[in-house]
């Protein structure tokens, strides 16, 4: 496994390749993303345990989706059970991928604790439950959560971006995979900056803009019918583009993605 350095403009290429990959099996990829979102929403209903289970299984699900990307390129059928492929691997890989899940859950718990010290969540709870209307103070707290949460999540994202695949496909230990993932992201930070910025515009700024325009036209109720499908499509393509980042940053014997 060899680390590759790419040009900053390749961040845009990864998105194009994600679109190409999505077109190979749109229904299969939509199914996988819908399954994940649905399962995550159900898990949240189970206090503490449900959330922890989702966090611990996140690396496992990541390997499953990346395997589905492989299958789409090879014109194979995508099945729901692909999500469990890492757990069906060798005992060593199964042990390491679950250990990586525990590491990720620990990172998120620490991040949540730090955020609780920086942001007044008590101000937001009545608004989230619908007991009080949105206030300027609450809006400011939401922006603070997005700002601090985003900044604190950057090192976690760098450590976790490639580590599930490095554990499952490159047979690396958990510390080695975390280190290699971080180095790969830092080496190609220019491309990742462009990549993340583009997805932030599409998945955050664009839906907010559409919602604001529709609200100004007294069509706020119609916003969900436009934003929800757009966001789901964007989220699915983004997941497909993760495979493009892997193929660009690491050299192996896998077939490359070819743009149509």
C-alpha positions in Angstrom: 0.0 0.0 0.0 1.6 3.3 -1.2 0.5 6.8 -0.3 0.0 9.1 -3.3 0.1 12.9 -3.3 -2.5 14.6 -5.5 -3.1 18.1 -6.7 -5.6 20.4 -4.9 -7.8 20.4 -8.0 -8.3 16.7 -7.7 -10.8 17.4 -4.9 -13.3 18.4 -7.7 -12.4 15.3 -9.6 -13.3 13.1 -6.7 -16.8 14.5 -6.8 -17.1 13.9 -10.5 -16.0 10.3 -9.9 -18.5 10.0 -7.1 -21.2 11.0 -9.6 -20.0 8.5 -12.1 -19.9 5.7 -9.5 -23.4 6.6 -8.3 -24.7 6.2 -11.9 -23.4 2.6 -12.0 -26.1 1.5 -9.5 -28.2 4.4 -8.2 -30.9 2.2 -6.7 -28.4 0.0 -4.9 -26.6 3.0 -3.3 -29.9 4.7 -2.4 -30.9 1.5 -0.6 -27.7 1.4 1.4 -27.9 5.1 2.5 -31.6 4.8 3.3 -30.9 1.7 5.4 -28.2 3.5 7.3 -30.3 6.7 7.9 -33.3 4.6 9.0 -31.3 2.4 11.3 -29.6 5.4 12.9 -32.9 7.1 13.5 -34.2 3.9 15.2 -31.1 3.6 17.3 -31.4 7.1 18.6 -34.7 6.0 20.2 -32.8 3.7 22.5 -31.1 6.0 25.1 -27.3 5.8 25.2 -27.0 2.2 24.0 -28.5 2.9 20.6 -26.2 5.8 19.9 -23.1 3.9 21.1 -24.0 1.0 18.9 -24.2 3.2 15.8 -20.8 4.9 16.6 -19.1 1.5 17.2 -20.5 0.1 14.0 -19.6 3.1 11.9 -16.3 1.7 10.6 -17.9 -1.6 9.8 -20.6 0.1 7.8 -18.0 2.3 6.1 -16.2 -0.9 4.9 -19.5 -2.3 3.7 -20.3 0.8 1.6 -16.8 0.9 0.1 -17.2 -2.8 -0.8 -20.4 -1.9 -2.5 -18.6 0.7 -4.5 -16.2 -2.1 -5.6 -19.1 -4.2 -6.6 -20.7 -1.5 -8.6 -17.5 -0.9 -10.6 -17.3 -4.6 -11.3 -21.0 -4.7 -12.3 -21.9 -6.9 -9.4 -25.3 -6.8 -7.6 -25.3 -4.7 -4.4 -27.0 -6.5 -1.5 -27.9 -5.2 2.0 -25.7 -7.7 3.7 -22.7 -6.0 2.2 -22.7 -3.8 5.4 -21.6 -6.9 7.4 -18.8 -8.0 5.2 -16.1 -6.7 7.6 -17.6 -8.7 10.5 -17.7 -11.8 8.2 -14.0 -11.5 7.5 -11.2 -13.1 9.5 -11.3 -13.0 13.3 -8.4 -10.6 13.3 -10.0 -8.1 11.0 -13.3 -8.4 12.9 -11.5 -7.7 16.1 -9.7 -4.7 14.7 -12.7 -3.1 13.0 -14.7 -3.3 16.3 -11.7 -1.9 18.2 -11.7 1.0 15.7 -15.4 1.5 16.3 -14.6 1.8 20.0 -11.9 4.4 19.3 -14.4 6.4 17.1 -17.1 6.2 19.8 -14.5 7.5 22.3 -13.6 10.4 20.0 -17.2 11.4 19.6 -17.9 11.2 23.3 -14.9 13.4 24.1 -16.0 15.9 21.4 -19.5 16.0 22.8 -18.1 16.7 26.3 -16.0 19.5 25.1 -18.9 21.0 23.2 -21.1 20.8 26.3 -18.5 23.1 28.0 -18.5 25.6 25.2 -22.2 25.7 24.3 -25.3 26.3 26.3 -27.4 23.2 25.4 -30.1 24.1 28.0 -31.0 27.0 25.8 -31.6 24.8 22.8 -33.5 21.9 24.4 -36.9 23.8 24.6 -36.5 24.9 21.0 -35.6 21.3 19.8 -38.7 20.0 21.6 -40.9 22.7 20.1 -41.8 24.3 23.5 -40.3 27.7 22.5 -39.8 29.6 19.2 -36.4 30.2 17.8 -34.6 33.2 19.4 -31.5 35.2 18.3 -29.7 33.7 21.3 -30.6 30.2 20.3 -29.6 30.8 16.7 -26.2 32.1 17.9 -25.8 28.9 20.0 -26.6 26.8 16.9 -23.9 28.6 14.9 -21.5 28.1 17.8 -22.2 24.3 17.8 -21.6 24.1 14.0 -18.4 26.2 14.3 -16.8 24.5 17.3 -18.1 21.0 16.3 -16.7 21.3 12.8 -13.3 22.5 14.0 -13.1 19.8 16.7 -14.2 17.1 14.3 -11.5 17.8 11.7 -8.7 15.8 13.5 -11.2 13.0 14.1 -12.2 12.9 10.4 -8.5 12.8 9.4 -7.9 9.9 11.7 -11.0 8.0 10.6 -11.3 8.8 6.9 -9.3 5.9 5.6 -8.6 3.8 8.7 -11.6 1.3 8.3 -10.4 0.5 4.8 -6.8 0.2 5.8 -7.8 -2.2 8.6 -10.1 -4.3 6.4 -8.2 -4.2 3.0 -4.6 -3.4 3.9 -4.5 -5.6 7.0 -3.1 -2.7 9.1 -3.3 -2.6 12.9 -5.6 0.0 14.4 -2.8 2.5 15.4 -1.1 2.1 12.1 -4.4 2.6 10.2 -5.2 5.8 12.2 -1.7 7.2 11.6 -1.7 6.4 7.9 -5.2 7.9 7.4 -4.1 11.1 9.2 -0.9 11.4 7.1 -2.9 10.8 3.9 -5.4 13.5 4.7 -2.7 16.0 5.7 -0.5 15.2 2.6 -3.5 15.9 0.3 -5.0 18.7 2.5 -5.5 21.0 -0.5 -7.6 18.5 -2.4 -9.6 17.7 0.7 -10.2 21.3 1.5 -11.7 21.8 -2.0 -13.6 18.6 -1.7 -15.1 19.4 1.7 -15.9 23.0 0.8 -17.8 21.9 -2.3 -19.9 19.3 -0.4 -20.5 21.9 2.4 -22.0 24.2 -0.2 -24.2 21.5 -1.7 -25.4 19.8 1.5 -25.6 22.8 3.8 -25.6 26.2 2.1 -27.8 25.2 -0.8 -30.6 23.6 1.3 -30.5 26.6 3.7 -30.7 29.0 0.7 -33.6 27.1 -0.9 -35.4 27.0 2.5 -34.9 30.8 3.0 -36.2 31.6 -0.5 -39.3 29.4 -0.1 -40.0 30.9 3.3 -39.8 34.4 1.9 -42.4 33.3 -0.7 -44.7 31.7 2.0 -43.9 28.3 0.6 -42.1 27.0 3.6 -44.2 23.8 3.7 -43.0 22.9 0.3 -39.4 23.1 1.3 -39.2 19.6 2.7 -40.4 18.1 -0.6 -37.5 19.8 -2.4 -34.8 19.7 0.1 -35.2 16.2 1.4 -34.7 14.4 -2.0 -31.9 16.8 -2.9 -30.1 16.2 0.4 -30.6 12.4 0.1 -29.2 12.4 -3.5 -26.2 14.5 -2.4 -25.5 12.4 0.6 -25.5 9.2 -1.5 -23.2 10.7 -4.2 -20.9 12.0 -1.4 -20.6 8.5 0.0 -19.8 7.2 -3.4 -17.1 9.8 -3.8 -15.4 8.5 -0.6 -14.2 5.6 -2.8 -12.7 8.0 -5.2 -10.6 9.6 -2.4 -9.4 6.1 -1.5 -8.4 5.3 -5.0 -6.6 8.7 -5.4 -4.6 8.6 -2.2 -3.5 5.0 -2.0 -2.0 2.7 -4.6 -3.1 -0.9 -4.8 -4.1 -3.5 -7.4 -7.8 -2.4 -7.5 -9.2 -1.2 -10.9 -9.3 2.6 -11.2 -12.4 4.6 -11.5 -12.9 5.8 -15.1 -15.0 8.8 -15.8 -17.6 8.2 -18.5 
